Amino acid sequence: MKHFLKFVQILKGAFLYKKLRKEQEVKYLIVGLGNIGAEYESTRHNIGFQVLDFMAKQKALNFEQKRLAYIAESKFKGRKLIYCKPTTYMNLSGKAVNYWLQKEKIPISNLLIIVDDLALPFGAIRMKKKGGDAGHNGLIDIAQTLGHQNFNRMRFGIGDEFSKGHQVDYVLGKWAGIEKDKLPERLEKMSEAIKSFISIGIDRTMNIYNGQ
């Protein structure tokens, strides 16, 4: 009986240690913004989805439909990465971001939002620790839901090669011509920047990748 009780104590201790390790695990939430549905695939507005798909493919990860988002998980340098593609559509992105931050107990400093940006030339990458929404509906909703704009974001330039009155058609249009040819290299560069953010933080990553 004494040996049995000792064995139970060992098991209990191992369970508590494992639970503590899990609670102390450093986690990152990487959110790619976009719209769900076949009609939005490979469109400029869905660059957030595309870079997460690119990274998931590199690691042979599968996204699972969970609450408010498609989720995939991986490890990188001892950290847990949660890739999130909201299923709420762009205008309600904040619901998914807030839910997964709270569920996984992830600090705001370990959140990265990936969005498209009309103000940057195609392929340009710009990372910031905080800032305005620049009229981007996804960022607007995230800021309103979180109650602040102090979250990391990676903007990817899609250019502004559209005629007056055709902004929506352009943003929701598919990559074409030179854009389509150069996109794989740009996705690789964004993937590198995301890994850098996780490894060395936002400040050093901004110095390395902004403008590349």
C-alpha positions, 0 to 999 in steps of 0.5 A, a space after each residue: 500500500 505504501 509503495 502504491 501511495 508513493 507511485 500515486 504521488 509520483 504520478 501526481 507530481 509529474 502531472 502537476 509539473 507538466 501542467 506548470 510547464 504548459 502554463 509557462 510555455 511561451 506562445 505567439 499568435 500569428 494572425 493573417 487577415 483575409 476573407 473565407 470562401 473560394 472567391 477570395 482565394 489568391 486575392 490581394 486582400 487575402 495576403 494574410 491567409 496566403 503567408 500563413 498557408 505558405 508557412 503551414 505548407 513548409 511544415 506540412 501543417 493542417 489548419 483545423 476549423 475551430 471557434 472563429 478561425 482556422 487554426 494550425 500549431 507548430 513549435 519554433 525555437 522552443 516557442 509555441 506558434 498558433 497560426 490563426 485565419 479568422 473565419 469572421 470575415 475581415 470586418 469582424 477580425 477582432 472577435 477571433 483575435 480577442 478570443 484566441 488571445 484570451 483562450 491561449 493566455 497570450 500577451 499582446 506583445 506576442 501578437 502579430 497581425 498580417 495585413 495588406 496595404 495600399 499605401 506601400 508598393 507591391 511587395 514592400 514589408 513594413 512592421 510596426 509595434 503600434 499605429 493607426 488603421 489606415 482605413 483597413 477594416 480588419 485593423 479597425 475592428 481589431 483596435 475597437 475590440 481590443 480597445 487600443 492600437 498597441 499591437 504588432 502588425 506586418 503590412 504587405 504592400 499591394 500597390 495602388 495601380 487602380 483607376 478612380 472608383 475601382 479600389 474595391 475591385 483592385 483590393 479584391 482582385 487576384 494577383 496578376 502578371 509580375 505580381 504573381 511571378 514575384 509573390 513566392 519570393 515575397 511570401 518567403 521573405 515574410 515568413 523569414 520576418 515572422 520567424 525573426 519576430 519570434 526569435 529576436 523581437 519586433 524592434 530588431 526585426 523592424 530594423 532588418 526587414 522594413 523596406 526589404 
